[in-house]
Amino acid sequence: MSVDKDDDFESYRRQRLREFESTLGLRAGFIEDLIQQDDDWSFVIKAHAIVEAAITQLLARLIGHPEALEKFLSTLSMGGRHGKIAFVRCLGGLSDSELDFAEALGTIRNHTAHRVSNVEGFSLTGYLKSLERGEFERMRRALDTLFYTPNPDEIVVETEKAPTNPRSPLVTCFYASLRV
């Protein structure tokens, strides 16, 4: 009897989710609640905060003495030449695709957080569709390289502006954040 790939994915997703929540000290079910109840703006801001906290904890462990370093490391920015992502990249703490995802999420977070009009009515799908083709492709690659799907051919479909993921970008970001 063969195992359904959707069942494999659901089992994988739940296991990774519980591990991720436990590692960060979040209650079981926190992230699923975040996806189900919050709007895209809230999701992006909270997902970025979770990923940033995870990267800070990872950096502290990679360097050693996590308790002593976490406070200092939390003052560093995420991006840029001297940010947490560059630091983790130098230490080899995460793969390039995982770090590309963190950078893409940071770009989306900055777009949402620095425009007051985005607080109400921000749509992750709308944001992705508004990007120029080159930027959209960079963003799609950063998100899709971490997105598990039983059939990779299902990921890209054409739309008026650019190809988009037929699955919710919100869910794509969520699954990708489990890898970081």
C-alpha positions in Angstrom: 0.0 0.0 0.0 1.5 3.4 -1.0 1.4 6.4 1.3 -0.4 9.4 -0.1 2.1 12.3 -0.8 -0.3 14.8 0.8 -0.3 12.6 4.0 3.5 12.6 3.9 3.6 16.4 3.6 1.1 16.9 6.4 3.0 14.6 8.7 6.3 16.4 7.8 4.7 19.8 8.2 3.2 19.0 11.6 6.5 17.5 12.9 8.6 20.5 11.7 6.1 22.9 13.1 6.1 21.4 16.6 9.9 21.3 16.6 10.1 24.9 15.4 7.6 26.1 18.0 9.4 24.2 20.8 12.8 25.5 19.9 11.6 29.1 20.0 9.6 28.5 23.2 6.2 29.1 21.4 3.1 27.2 22.5 2.1 24.3 20.2 -0.3 25.6 17.6 0.9 29.2 17.7 1.9 29.4 14.1 -1.1 27.6 12.8 -3.2 30.1 14.7 -1.2 32.9 13.2 -2.0 31.6 9.7 -5.6 31.0 10.3 -6.6 34.2 12.2 -4.3 37.0 11.2 -4.4 39.2 8.1 -1.4 39.2 5.7 0.1 42.3 7.2 0.1 40.8 10.7 1.4 37.5 9.4 4.4 39.1 7.6 5.4 41.2 10.6 5.1 38.3 13.1 6.7 35.7 10.8 9.7 38.1 10.3 9.9 38.5 14.1 9.9 34.8 14.6 12.6 34.2 11.9 14.7 37.0 13.2 14.5 35.5 16.8 15.4 32.1 15.4 18.4 33.5 13.6 19.5 35.4 16.7 19.4 32.2 18.8 21.2 30.3 16.0 24.0 32.9 15.9 24.4 32.8 19.7 24.7 29.0 19.6 27.1 29.0 16.6 29.4 31.4 18.4 29.1 29.9 21.8 27.8 31.3 25.1 24.2 31.9 23.9 23.0 33.5 27.1 25.8 36.2 27.1 25.5 37.0 23.3 21.8 37.0 22.6 21.2 40.5 24.0 24.1 41.9 21.9 23.1 39.9 18.8 19.5 41.1 19.1 20.8 44.7 18.5 22.2 43.8 15.0 20.0 44.4 12.0 18.9 41.4 9.9 20.2 42.5 6.5 23.2 44.4 5.2 26.9 43.6 5.1 27.1 43.5 8.9 23.8 42.1 9.7 22.7 38.7 11.2 22.2 37.1 7.8 25.7 38.0 6.7 27.0 36.7 10.0 25.2 33.4 9.7 26.3 33.1 6.1 30.0 33.5 7.1 29.6 30.9 9.8 27.8 28.4 7.5 24.9 28.1 9.9 22.2 28.0 7.3 22.1 27.1 3.6 22.0 29.8 0.9 18.4 29.0 0.1 17.4 29.4 3.8 19.2 32.7 4.0 17.7 33.9 0.7 14.3 33.2 2.2 15.1 35.2 5.3 16.3 38.1 3.1 13.1 37.9 1.0 10.9 37.9 4.1 12.9 40.9 5.3 12.2 42.7 2.0 8.5 42.0 2.3 8.5 42.9 6.0 10.1 46.3 5.2 7.6 47.0 2.5 4.7 46.3 4.9 6.1 47.9 8.0 7.2 51.2 6.4 4.0 52.1 4.7 1.2 53.0 7.1 -1.4 52.3 4.4 -0.4 48.7 4.5 -1.7 48.2 8.0 -5.1 47.7 6.6 -5.7 45.7 3.5 -2.2 44.5 2.7 -2.2 41.5 0.5 0.8 39.3 0.1 -0.5 38.0 -3.2 -1.1 41.6 -4.4 2.4 42.7 -3.3 4.0 39.8 -5.2 1.9 40.5 -8.3 2.9 44.2 -8.2 6.6 43.4 -8.5 8.6 43.9 -11.7 9.3 40.6 -13.4 13.0 40.4 -12.3 12.2 41.2 -8.6 9.3 38.8 -8.7 11.5 36.0 -10.0 14.1 36.6 -7.3 11.4 36.6 -4.6 9.7 33.5 -6.1 12.9 31.6 -6.1 13.7 32.6 -2.5 10.2 31.4 -1.4 9.9 28.4 -3.7 13.3 26.8 -3.1 12.1 26.1 0.4 8.6 25.1 -0.4 7.9 21.4 -0.2 5.4 20.1 -2.7 4.9 16.5 -4.0 4.8 17.9 -7.6 7.1 20.8 -8.3 5.3 21.4 -11.7 2.3 22.7 -9.7 4.2 25.6 -8.3 4.2 28.1 -11.1 1.2 29.3 -13.2 0.9 32.3 -15.4 -1.1 35.4 -14.5 -1.4 38.9 -16.2 1.6 40.4 -14.5 3.8 37.5 -13.6 3.7 33.8 -12.6 2.6 33.2 -9.1 2.3 30.3 -6.7 -1.2 28.8 -6.9 -0.9 28.0 -3.3 -1.2 30.9 -0.9 2.0 32.9 -0.6 1.2 33.2 3.1 1.3 29.4 3.5 4.5 29.3 1.3 6.2 31.8 3.7 5.1 29.8 6.7 6.5 26.5 5.4 9.7 28.2 4.4 10.1 29.7 7.8 10.1 26.2 9.3 13.4 25.6 7.5 15.1 28.6 9.0 
